Amino acid sequence: MTATRTEAPTIAPTRLADADLDLLLLIRHFELALLDMFGRGELHGTTHTCLGQEYVPVALRPLLTDDDFVFSNHRGHGHYLARFADPHGLLAEVMGREGAVCQGVGGSQHILRDRYLSTGVQGESVPVAAGVALHLKRTEPGRLALVYLGDGTWGEGAVYEALNMAALWGLPLLLVVENNGIAQSTPTVAQLAGSIGGRARAFGVDHLRVTSTDTEVVRAALTPVLRRVRERSTPYVVELLTHRVGPHSKGDDSRRPEEIAHARAHDWYARYAQAYPEQFGVHDERQRAYVAQVVADVAGRPASRWAEADRG
């Protein structure tokens, strides 16, 4: 049996608090700015945007504490911005400019700051997070380790080894699966036998599937899950059916036009603009201008230099 997607019915989104909307739009315009800069030849390497998936880390933001660990992946700009609201440091990292989070040596995918770590190696974070969760259980009860991963990562054996340990040892480990229906260029239905929920339950790990793209609905669904992980020190897998509006990386999109159109039809951005045009218009323009200012500022900085004293 192959995994299938059942979309949530398209209904009017919940009106958001201004702070939530600002954060959503900050992530959206930051990602659009990166694609624009790549198109103009101002950035090098690669980058993977989270266009269409911004609401996931925004929904989780107030449910996490600074003492929780967050492990991100190659598509992690939104995760970082929701955690730190630091577009200057992140863009400087991507561009290799002064003020970069990791002095420009990590780039788009590999970032370490406080209790936040991202990596482009698929599945690598899950066993690491399991080890961190074990440490938290022993020394900081009530804290948790959260890992963001995609549907394609469920082809990695490290995920299952970590789930096995998390279940056996009762670890406060939360796996947040952003299931956008495609693993780079391979549809999930063509590469995932069974389902993510079925695979989690095979280890005795509870699973919740959320089909809504409404920030408030997602937050309400995840609130009791995080409480349970903290209070019972137990692993949990949350699967969010989302949509990747942009390309896989900076310009490669192998999907058929109708598939891209389907993703855009479920994009929270356009739906929210239609539902609340006055609120959206003001905040969208504000964040667009703010990101443009960030780009101008960071682009004018000198190159980052990794001093000997900073190598530890």
N, C-alpha and C positions, 0 to 999 in steps of 0.2 A: 504494500500500500504506500502511495506517495503522498507527501504532505500537500494540503490544499490551503487556499486563502479564502476566507469568508469576510468580505468587507463589511464594516459598519454602515448602516444607512446614512445617507447624507442629510444631516439636519443642521440647523443654524447653530453656530458655535456659541459657547458661553461668553458673555462679556467679561473681559479680563481687567484686573487691576492695572493701572498705568505702568507700574514697575515690571510686571510680567510681560506686557506688550513691548515695552522698551527693550527688554532683554531679548525677546524673540526677534525683534527687528534689528537689533545690534548684530546678532549672529547672522541673520539673513544678508545684511548689507556688507558685513565683513567678508562673507564667502563670495558674494558677487564681485567685491573689489578684488579678491585674489584671482578669480577667473579673468577679470578684465586686465589685470596687470600681467598675467601670463600671456594673454592674447597680444599685448603690446611688447612682449619680450623683456619685461622689467623684472621677472622672476625666473629662477632656474630650478632644475630638478622636477619635482612633481608635487601635487597636493590633491587631497581627496576632500571635497566639500560635503557638508551635511544638509544641503538644500532640501527642504521638505521634511527634515527630521528634527528641526530645531526645538520643537515642543517637548521632546523627550527629556533632555537635561533641564529644561526650564521647569517642567512639572516636578522633577525630583529635587530641584534646588532647595526649597525650604524644608525638605524632609531629611536632609543631610546636615551633619555638623562638621565643624573644622577638624574634629578629632577622628572622623571617619576617613578611611582610605578610599580613593577613587582610582581605578585602573581603566585607562582609555585605550583607544586603538588608532589605526591609521586615519579614520574619519572622525577625528576628535576635537576639532576646533570649537564646536558648540559645547562640548563637555568642559573644555578649559574655560571658555568665556562664562559659562553658567557658574562655574566654581569661583572664578576670580574677577570677572568683569574687567579684564586687562587687555584690551585690544592693542595697545601700544607695545607691550612686552611680547605678545604673541606675533604680531606682524614683524617686529624687529627680529625675532627668532627666525621666522620664515625668510626674511630678507638678509639675515646675517649682519644686522646693524647694531649700533651701540644701544644698550638698554635691553638686549635680548634676554629672554627668560633663562636660557642655558648658554648664553654668550655666543649663540649662533651655531653651535656644534650639533644641535639636535634637529633643527629644521622643523618641518611641518609635522612630522610623525612622532618624534622621540623627545618627550619633554618630562622633566622632573622638577617639581616645585612642592615643597612641604610634603603633604601626604597625597599628592597627585602624581601619577606616572602614566605616560602613554608610550606605546610601541607599535611599530608596523608589522611585527611578527605575529601572525594570526595564531591565537590560542595560547601564546606564551604567558599572558597575564593571569590566566585562570589558576594554574598551580602556584604561581607566586602569591596571588591573592589568598589562596587557601592557607599558605604558610603564614601570611600576615594575619588572617582571621584566627588562626590557632594562637598566635601571640596575643591578639586582642582578647580572646576568650580568657586567657590566663592572667593577663595583666591589666586590661582595661574593659571590664564587663560593661555591656551596653553599647559598645562601639561596633562598627561593622566594616567589612571590605566589600565594595561594590565593583563589579567588572562589567564594562560595556563590551558586547561582542555582537557580531552579525550572524545571520543565518548560515552563511558559508563557512563560518568557523566551526560549525558542528560536524565538519569532516575531519577535525583534528583530534587525535587520540589523547592529547594532553587534557582536553576538556573533560573527558570521561574519567581519566585517572584522578583528576582533581575533584570531580563530583563524588566519586567513590570515597575518597578520603573525607570530604566535607560531610557526607552522610554518616560515615562510620564514627567520626569524631565529634559530630554535632557542632559544626563551625558556623559563626555568624557571617556567612558568605552569600551575597546577593548577585545573581547573574541577570543582567538586563540585556535582553536580546532585541536588537533593532532589526526586525525582519522586514527588509524592503523587497523581498521576493526575487532578488537576483544576486548571485555571488560573482562579482566583477562582470562577467559576460554570460554566465550560465544561470538560467532560471532555477529557482530553488526546487520547483516541482520536478526538475530533471536530474537533480543531484542529491536530494534528501529523501531517503526511504523512511516511511513512517512519519513521525512528527516530532517536533522538539519537546512537546509535552510528554509524549510517550517515552522518549529517551530519558527525560528527567525522572519520570515516575519509575523507570526501571531500576533506579538507584534509591528509590524511596524518598525522592526529593519532590516537594510540592511545586506545582506549576500554575501560573495564572496567565491567561491570554487576554490582551486588551486590544480591541479593534478600533476604538475611537482615536481620533487625532486632536481632540479637544483637550487643551492643556488642563483645564479644571477637572474634567472627567478622568483623565489619566492620573492626576494627582490624588483624587479621591479614591481611585482603585488601588493605588500603591501605598497609601498611608497605612492601612492595617498590615500590609505585607512587611514594610520596614519595621513596624512596631513588633511584629512577631519574630523577625530575625534577631532583633536586639534582645527582646525579653526572654526568648526561649533558646537563644544561641543555636539556631537551626538554619540550614541552607535553603534557598528558595530560587526558583527560576521564573522570571517575568518575561513574557514574550509580547512585544508590541508590534502590531502589524502597521508598518509605516510605508512611506513612499519616497524613493530617491528621485527628486525632481531633476537634479543635475547629472552630469556624466559620472562615470566611475572615478576617474581622476580628472586632470585638467581639461581633457578634450575628447576622451574616448568613450563613446556611447554606442553599443552594438544593438540596442533595442530597436524594434520596429517603430515607425511613427505613431501607430495606434497605441503602443505600449507606453510611449512617452506621454502621449495625450491623456491616457488613463491616469498616470501618476500626477500630472498637472491638474487634472480634474479633482483630485483628492488633496490638493495642496492647501494647507491651512491659510496660507498668505492671502490668496485670492478670495477665499471664502470669508475670511475675517474682514477684508476690505469691503466686501459687498454687504456684510451684515451690519457693520458699524463704521460707515464711511467717514463721519466727522472725527471720531476718536482716532481711527486708523490714519487718516490723512495727516493730522498734526504730528503724530508720533513717528510715522514713516518718514516724513520729511526731516524731522529732527535727527533721527538716527542715520539717515542717508548723509546728511551734512556732517554729522559727527565722524562717521567713518571716513569721509573724504578728507576731513581735517587730520585724522590719524594717519592716513596714507601720506599726505603732504609732509607731515612732521617727521615720520619715520624715514621716508625716502630721502629726506635732507640730512640725515645723520651719517656720520662716518661709519666705516666698517667696524664690526665688533672685533675685539682682540682678546684672546684667551691668555691672560697673564699667568706666569709661572706660579704665582702665589695662589691662584684660583684652582690649581690642579689638585690640591689637597695632598 
